[in-house]
Amino acid sequence: PEDPEQTTWVIEVEEDRTGRFQVGGGVSTDVGAFVTLSWSNTNFGVSRLPDSVLTSVPEMFAGTAFSGDGQSLSLQASPGTEVSSYSIAFREPDLLGLHRNPVALDASIYQTLR
C-alpha cells in the first residue's frame, strides 16, 4: 500500500535549443573591415556522434548529434582586411564524473593574424 504521507510527482521537461549561430561585422580605423561568424552550444556532447559524415550538419541542427552531454563548445572566425582572428573553446564541467565535487576542464585555442 502507498504511504499517505508521500506524494509521487511526474514532471515532463522539454529542452530548448542550446545552440546559437551569430553573424556580425564592422569597420574600424584600427582593424579595418571584418566579418564575425560564431557558433556555440552549451549542451554539447562529444560522445553523441552523427550517423554519418554526410548527415552530421543536419543532425547537429536537429539536436541529435553532438548534444546532450552538458559540455560547451564555441567556434569563432573573424576574417578581416587588417586583422583576422579565430578561436575554439571547449568546457567539460565534470571531467572525472564526480557530480558532487566536479573537476572542470577548460581548453581554448586562438590565433590572431595582422
N, C-alpha and C positions, 0 to 999 in steps of 0.2 A: 504493500500500500504506500501511496505517496504521503510525504510528510506535509501536513497543512501549514507548517511554518516556513516552507521553502517554495519558491516560485521559479519556474523554468522560463527563460526568455529566449526567443529566437529573433535575431536581428539580421536582416539582409542588407548587405552593403555592396554598392556598385562603385567600382573605382573609376575615377575620372581620368582623362588623358594626362600623362605625366611628361610628355614630350613637348618641346617648343622649338619652332623654327623662326628665325628672325632675319630680316634683311634691312640694311641701312646704308648710309653713305654720307659723304660730305666733302667739303673743300676747306683747306686751311693753308695759310701762308707758311706754316711750319712743316706740314707733312704732305702738302699737295692734295690732289683728289684721291678719294679712296671709296671702296665699297666694302661693307662688312656683312658676312654671311655667318650665322651661328646656328647650331643645333644642340639641344641639351635634353637629357632625360633624367629625371630624378628618381625613377624606379627602374633603372637599367638592370639587365640580367645577363651576365657573361655566359652562364650555363644554359640558357634557353636559345639554342641555335635554330636558324631557319631551316625549312625543309630542303631548300636547295639555294645555290648562289643566285639563280635567276629570280627566285621569289623573295629574296632577303629584304629588299627595299619595301615592297608592298606589305610583307609580314611585319616589318618594323613599324610602319604607319598604322597597321591594324592592331598592334599591341600583342601579337602572338609570337614574335621573335625578339630576342634580346630585351626582355622586360620581365618585371615581377620579382627580382631578387633584392631590391632595395638599394642597389648601388647607384652611383651617379656618374654620368659621362657627359662631357661638354666638348664640342669641336667648334673652333672659330677660325675663320680666314678673313683677313683684311688686306687684299691686294690694293696697292696704290701707286701713284705716279712717282712719289718721292720715298715713301716708306711703306713696307708691307710687313704684316705680322701674322703669325699662325700659332695656334695653341691647341693642346689636347689636355684635358684634366679628367682624372678618374678618382672616385672615392668608394672605398669598401668600408661601410660603417661598423662591421663586426667581423674582422679578419679571422679571428680564432673561433668564432661561433659560441662565444661565452654568454651572450644575451644579457645577462645582468650587469656585467662589468666589461663592456665591449672594448676591444682594442681596434682602433680605426687605422686605415691606410689611405693616405692621400698622395697621389702622384700627378705631376704636371710636366709637360714638355712644351716649350715655346721657342719661337725663333722670330727675330726682328731683323729685317733687311733694309738698309739705307742705300 
